[in-house]
Amino acid sequence: MRISGEPGFVLHARPWRETSLLVEVLSANHGRVGLVARGVQGPKRHPLRAALQPLQAIRFDAVQRGELAQLRAAEAMDAAPRLTGEAMVSAFYLNELTLRLLPRGDEVSELFLSYAAARERLRQGEPLAWTLRRYERDLLDVLGIGFDWSVDMAGLPVDPAARYRVDPDAGLLRMVSDRGASERRQGATGRGLLALHADRMPEPGDLAGLRHVLRTVLTHHLGARGLKSWEMLAGLPGRGRVEPAGDYGPAGD
């Protein structure tokens, strides 16, 4: 199969054999594609190499044979966001999460658009926590493992004044009011869940609960092996605790 003029975002690139790269791309019409870029590594810098950096928007031609496609041409479509600190690690998290959960070859045009929006929000310096929650939600939906965040597992409307935890296989469960404070903090407010459902910026105090709920679902599907970005985020200056798959926003997430 020939792929011509296909828009995509570079998720990851690593050396492959002596002079080549294995590049993972989220494409507009072919989902996640593994590309072999031959001859781009060596003493002389190949012009294609600059277009194959993570976060780069590209347009590419390739020939698909088996699981991997042979890259024939690629050009950068814009300048990749120049990120530092938590924003840079957050971008790495988005890429790593996509690679771990999205199989190659699934057509996911909705996720391509969600990734493009998240990338632009990172470029513009929008709140990290909300940017990541939205992408996590969209990724789960595309994979068919998300939930309607406006109803609980019994089919009842979410109460904005209540708190909820999540069963990764079944959905939201309302928490009883006599739960301990530490246990209740592991749930999300109904108000925050309704904001997530409506794609409306939650109140600052509701973001941490959304982080816990989405982390529970993501961790369930990722399995025992964690993400490298979790370790990176935990090691950032000022991070005194480890919050896997969640503690990657500024104060107030």
C-alpha positions as MATLAB code, in Angstrom:
seq = 'MRISGEPGFVLHARPWRETSLLVEVLSANHGRVGLVARGVQGPKRHPLRAALQPLQAIRFDAVQRGELAQLRAAEAMDAAPRLTGEAMVSAFYLNELTLRLLPRGDEVSELFLSYAAARERLRQGEPLAWTLRRYERDLLDVLGIGFDWSVDMAGLPVDPAARYRVDPDAGLLRMVSDRGASERRQGATGRGLLALHADRMPEPGDLAGLRHVLRTVLTHHLGARGLKSWEMLAGLPGRGRVEPAGDYGPAGD';
ca = [
       0.000    0.000    0.000;
       1.243    3.448   -0.918;
       0.749    6.357    1.462;
       1.041    9.745   -0.246;
       0.969   13.256    1.185;
      -0.212   11.987    4.567;
      -0.317   14.468    7.497;
       1.118   13.156   10.735;
       2.759   13.938   14.054;
       6.019   12.317   15.084;
       5.563   10.494   18.397;
       8.970    8.852   18.723;
      12.158    8.174   16.784;
      14.984    5.806   17.677;
      18.061    4.421   15.933;
      17.420    1.293   13.873;
      20.316   -0.725   12.566;
      23.372    1.316   11.566;
      22.121    4.291    9.586;
      18.346    4.266    9.921;
      15.603    5.402   12.258;
      12.421    3.688   13.364;
       9.834    6.462   13.578;
       6.363    6.202   15.111;
       3.832    8.617   13.630;
       0.214    9.412   14.480;
      -1.286    9.994   11.037;
      -4.541   11.560    9.959;
      -5.906    8.668    7.894;
      -3.899    5.574    8.809;
      -3.670    5.833   12.589;
      -0.365    4.983   14.188;
       2.252    4.083   11.593;
       5.720    2.628   12.125;
       8.140    4.074    9.552;
      11.648    2.924    8.665;
      13.679    5.968    7.596;
      16.739    4.526    5.885;
      20.094    6.269    5.643;
      19.237    9.288    7.795;
      21.821    8.497   10.503;
      25.480    9.060    9.866;
      28.403   11.508    9.983;
      26.589   13.925    7.683;
      23.288   15.312    8.888;
      20.546   14.129    6.574;
      17.927   16.776    5.650;
      15.124   14.397    6.672;
      16.481   14.093   10.210;
      15.163   17.495   11.327;
      11.628   16.580   10.248;
      11.618   13.391   12.313;
      11.775   14.884   15.804;
       9.021   14.136   18.344;
       6.123   16.645   18.251;
       6.956   17.619   14.675;
       4.035   17.941   12.254;
       4.989   16.367    8.930;
       3.597   15.360    5.576;
       5.049   12.069    4.370;
       5.079    9.456    1.633;
       5.651    5.799    2.442;
       5.150    2.270    1.157;
       3.516   -0.148    3.588;
       4.799   -3.710    3.494;
       3.913   -5.760    6.522;
       3.918   -4.092    9.925;
       6.406   -1.341    9.047;
       6.293    1.160    6.198;
       9.320    2.373    4.267;
       9.558    6.154    4.419;
      10.066    7.688    0.984;
       9.790   11.413    1.747;
       8.856   13.740    4.584;
       8.653   17.465    5.124;
       8.002   19.552    8.227;
       4.676   21.377    8.117;
       5.464   23.867   10.870;
       7.917   24.491   13.679;
       7.451   22.035   16.538;
       6.564   23.656   19.886;
       9.624   24.666   21.885;
       8.812   23.422   25.369;
      10.690   23.262   28.649;
      10.136   21.865   32.133;
       6.730   20.403   32.919;
       5.362   21.291   29.487;
       8.134   19.324   27.776;
       7.612   16.283   30.003;
       3.848   16.571   29.536;
       4.354   16.353   25.773;
       6.565   13.310   26.277;
       3.768   11.818   28.392;
       1.175   12.335   25.652;
       3.432   10.634   23.128;
       4.338    7.744   25.405;
       0.732    7.160   26.448;
      -0.376    7.116   22.799;
       2.355    4.641   21.859;
       1.510    2.319   24.729;
      -2.248    2.206   24.237;
      -2.879    2.775   20.528;
      -2.179   -0.223   18.258;
      -0.653    0.371   14.850;
      -3.010    0.579   11.913;
      -6.230    1.638   13.637;
      -7.831    4.568   11.772;
      -8.312    7.234   14.446;
      -8.993   10.561   12.775;
     -10.676   11.872   15.942;
      -7.533   11.203   17.972;
      -5.385   12.922   15.345;
      -7.474   16.066   15.832;
      -7.328   15.743   19.632;
      -3.550   15.397   19.529;
      -3.250   18.429   17.259;
      -5.352   20.457   19.711;
      -3.325   19.282   22.739;
      -0.058   20.087   20.943;
      -1.275   23.611   20.210;
      -2.430   24.109   23.809;
       1.045   23.124   24.990;
       2.532   25.617   22.540;
       0.232   28.372   23.822;
       1.006   27.654   27.472;
      -2.556   26.733   28.429;
      -3.101   24.984   31.803;
      -1.298   21.651   31.654;
      -3.643   19.674   33.879;
      -6.737   20.427   31.811;
      -4.874   19.924   28.530;
      -3.839   16.432   29.612;
      -7.192   15.443   31.094;
      -8.911   16.275   27.806;
      -6.478   14.191   25.774;
      -6.695   11.246   28.193;
     -10.481   11.351   27.910;
     -10.358   11.473   24.117;
      -7.812    8.653   23.877;
      -9.957    6.388   26.073;
     -13.011    7.212   23.962;
     -11.242    6.409   20.683;
     -10.030    3.087   22.098;
     -13.576    2.214   23.178;
     -12.674    2.027   26.870;
     -13.919    5.433   28.006;
     -17.166    6.248   29.767;
     -20.049    8.661   29.629;
     -18.864   10.863   32.482;
     -22.362   12.286   33.024;
     -23.949    9.052   34.331;
     -22.898    6.496   36.928;
     -22.661    2.724   36.468;
     -26.314    2.360   37.496;
     -27.400    4.734   34.737;
     -28.233    7.569   37.135;
     -27.246   11.160   36.308;
     -24.081   12.336   38.026;
     -24.859   14.577   40.990;
     -22.614   17.677   40.914;
     -22.637   17.765   44.737;
     -21.482   14.129   45.157;
     -18.115   12.384   44.768;
     -17.417    9.378   42.587;
     -14.783    6.716   42.135;
     -14.423    4.623   38.985;
     -14.416    0.921   38.229;
     -12.246    0.698   35.079;
     -14.502   -1.990   33.632;
     -17.913   -0.695   34.700;
     -17.908    3.069   35.209;
     -18.605    5.573   37.948;
     -19.727    4.621   41.447;
     -21.062    7.200   43.859;
     -19.062    7.347   47.103;
     -20.898    7.272   50.393;
     -20.509   10.311   52.597;
     -19.022    8.432   55.567;
     -15.843    7.488   53.713;
     -12.607    8.757   55.233;
     -11.149   11.997   53.970;
      -8.131   10.292   52.345;
     -10.350    7.807   50.503;
     -12.715   10.510   49.329;
      -9.774   12.435   47.885;
      -9.206    9.508   45.517;
     -12.566   10.227   43.899;
     -13.764   13.025   41.645;
     -16.462   15.570   42.261;
     -19.631   15.213   40.238;
     -19.174   18.837   39.235;
     -15.760   18.058   37.788;
     -17.001   14.963   35.948;
     -19.810   16.944   34.347;
     -17.297   19.571   33.236;
     -15.129   16.827   31.708;
     -18.163   15.429   29.901;
     -19.098   18.866   28.554;
     -15.474   19.731   27.657;
     -15.747   22.723   29.964;
     -12.828   23.943   32.077;
     -13.399   22.548   35.602;
     -13.005   24.516   38.790;
      -9.379   24.377   40.006;
     -10.357   22.282   43.022;
     -11.944   19.632   40.790;
      -8.910   18.877   38.611;
      -7.067   16.680   41.111;
     -10.085   14.387   41.392;
     -10.321   14.044   37.626;
      -6.645   13.126   37.607;
      -7.257   10.285   40.076;
     -10.247    8.906   38.191;
      -8.570    8.963   34.771;
      -5.348    7.574   36.242;
      -7.274    4.602   37.615;
      -8.640    3.740   34.173;
      -5.332    4.316   32.380;
      -3.322    2.279   34.881;
      -5.765   -0.611   34.544;
      -5.233   -0.752   30.792;
      -1.496   -0.055   30.851;
      -0.850   -3.008   33.148;
       1.997   -3.435   35.613;
       4.652   -1.698   33.511;
       4.590    2.022   34.181;
       5.528    4.931   31.969;
       8.961    6.523   31.858;
       7.284    9.931   31.892;
       5.886    9.179   35.363;
       9.444    8.864   36.680;
      10.538   11.994   34.834;
       7.686   14.025   36.279;
       8.312   12.771   39.767;
      11.943   13.882   39.440;
      11.210   17.474   38.439;
      12.338   20.140   40.935;
       9.721   20.728   43.600;
       8.112   17.315   43.178;
       8.169   15.796   46.613;
       5.924   12.826   45.871;
       5.302   10.354   43.114;
       1.898   10.641   41.429;
       1.969    8.101   38.574;
       0.068    9.147   35.465;
      -1.242   12.222   37.080;
       1.041   14.647   38.830;
       2.084   16.522   35.744;
       0.356   19.866   36.027;
       1.311   23.014   37.847;
       0.093   23.836   41.312;
      -3.676   23.675   41.346;
      -4.034   20.681   39.012;
];
